[in-house]
Amino acid sequence: MIGVHSLNRDMTFMATSKAIGAAPYCMTITFEIAPEDEAEFNDIYDNDHIPTIMKLEGVTEVIRFKDTGPNEKGFLVYTAIYFMTRENLHLTEEWKALSDTGRWMPVIRPKVKSRARRTGPVVARFAK
């Protein structure tokens, strides 16, 4: 039988606060994309949008992943996790200006079928 272990709040705080250079906030953005737009979406996201956003002071890392298959509507689902040093950095004028730069706004935004955003503090970070 696999044992279940939980961390008390002190241990969780220690795990987070001891990580060297760790960003204390994160944001996830999940997009639904039509399969025919996938190649262009990935090209612009990886080669235009993310490098532009990474110029912003306070964005330390971005991880992207894709669901293993299309959702019930037939769309591909991609999620990006942004690690940030400031809470609500995505709400600043600087973020908005950079986000609207390049091909992202005119080419990809009209093709996004849905977008969901979640933000909050990192409560624990574990690495092996």
C-alpha positions as CSV (number, residue, x, y, z in Angstrom):
1,M,0.0,0.0,0.0
2,I,1.2,3.5,-0.8
3,G,1.4,5.8,2.1
4,V,-0.1,9.3,1.9
5,H,2.1,12.0,3.4
6,S,1.1,15.6,3.9
7,L,3.2,18.6,4.7
8,N,2.4,21.0,7.4
9,R,2.3,24.7,6.6
10,D,5.8,25.3,8.0
11,M,7.3,22.6,5.8
12,T,5.5,24.0,2.7
13,F,6.7,27.5,3.4
14,M,10.2,26.2,3.8
15,A,10.0,24.3,0.5
16,T,8.9,27.4,-1.3
17,S,11.1,30.0,0.4
18,K,14.3,28.1,0.2
19,A,14.2,27.7,-3.5
20,I,17.0,29.9,-4.9
21,G,15.7,32.4,-7.4
22,A,12.2,30.8,-7.3
23,A,9.4,33.1,-8.5
24,P,6.7,33.3,-5.8
25,Y,3.8,33.8,-8.2
26,C,2.5,31.9,-11.2
27,M,-0.2,32.2,-13.8
28,T,-1.6,29.6,-16.1
29,I,-3.3,30.3,-19.4
30,T,-5.1,27.6,-21.2
31,F,-6.1,27.9,-24.9
32,E,-8.3,25.9,-27.2
33,I,-7.0,25.9,-30.8
34,A,-8.4,24.3,-33.9
35,P,-6.1,21.6,-35.3
36,E,-5.6,23.4,-38.5
37,D,-4.1,26.4,-36.6
38,E,-1.8,24.4,-34.4
39,A,1.5,24.8,-36.4
40,E,1.0,28.6,-36.7
41,F,0.0,28.9,-33.0
42,N,3.1,27.0,-31.8
43,D,5.4,29.0,-34.1
44,I,4.1,32.4,-33.0
45,Y,3.8,31.4,-29.3
46,D,7.3,29.9,-29.1
47,N,9.2,32.3,-31.4
48,D,7.4,35.6,-31.0
49,H,5.1,35.8,-28.0
50,I,7.1,34.1,-25.3
51,P,10.4,35.7,-26.2
52,T,8.7,39.1,-26.1
53,I,7.0,38.5,-22.7
54,M,10.3,37.2,-21.3
55,K,11.8,40.7,-21.8
56,L,9.5,41.9,-19.0
57,E,11.3,42.3,-15.7
58,G,9.7,39.8,-13.3
59,V,8.9,36.9,-15.8
60,T,11.4,34.2,-14.9
61,E,10.2,31.1,-16.7
62,V,7.5,29.8,-19.0
63,I,6.5,26.2,-19.4
64,R,4.1,25.1,-22.1
65,F,2.3,21.8,-22.4
66,K,-0.4,20.2,-24.6
67,D,-3.2,17.9,-23.5
68,T,-2.7,14.4,-24.9
69,G,-5.6,14.6,-27.2
70,P,-8.4,16.9,-28.5
71,N,-11.1,17.9,-26.1
72,E,-14.8,17.0,-26.6
73,K,-15.2,19.9,-29.1
74,G,-12.3,18.6,-31.2
75,F,-10.0,21.5,-30.2
76,L,-6.4,21.1,-29.1
77,V,-5.7,22.3,-25.6
78,Y,-2.5,24.1,-24.7
79,T,-1.5,25.5,-21.3
80,A,1.3,27.9,-20.5
81,I,2.6,28.3,-16.9
82,Y,4.3,31.7,-16.3
83,F,6.5,32.1,-13.2
84,M,6.7,35.7,-12.0
85,T,8.4,37.6,-9.2
86,R,5.5,40.1,-8.8
87,E,1.9,39.3,-8.1
88,N,-0.5,40.3,-10.9
89,L,2.3,41.2,-13.2
90,H,0.0,40.2,-16.1
91,L,-2.3,43.1,-15.2
92,T,0.4,45.8,-15.7
93,E,0.5,48.2,-18.7
94,E,4.0,46.9,-19.5
95,W,2.6,43.3,-19.8
96,K,-0.3,44.4,-21.9
97,A,1.9,46.4,-24.3
98,L,4.3,43.5,-24.8
99,S,1.5,41.0,-25.2
100,D,0.0,43.1,-28.0
101,T,3.4,43.3,-29.8
102,G,4.3,41.2,-32.8
103,R,2.1,38.6,-34.6
104,W,0.3,37.3,-31.4
105,M,-2.5,39.8,-31.3
106,P,-3.4,40.2,-35.0
107,V,-2.8,36.6,-36.1
108,I,-3.4,34.2,-33.2
109,R,-5.9,35.9,-30.9
110,P,-8.7,35.8,-33.5
111,K,-8.1,32.1,-33.9
112,V,-8.2,31.2,-30.2
113,K,-11.5,29.4,-29.5
114,S,-11.3,30.0,-25.7
115,R,-8.9,31.2,-23.1
116,A,-8.9,30.6,-19.3
117,R,-6.5,32.3,-16.9
118,R,-5.6,31.4,-13.3
119,T,-3.2,33.2,-11.1
120,G,-1.9,33.0,-7.6
121,P,1.0,32.5,-5.2
122,V,3.2,29.4,-5.5
123,V,2.6,27.5,-2.2
124,A,5.2,24.8,-2.7
125,R,7.9,23.8,-5.1
126,F,9.5,20.4,-5.2
127,A,12.4,19.1,-7.4
128,K,14.4,16.0,-7.5
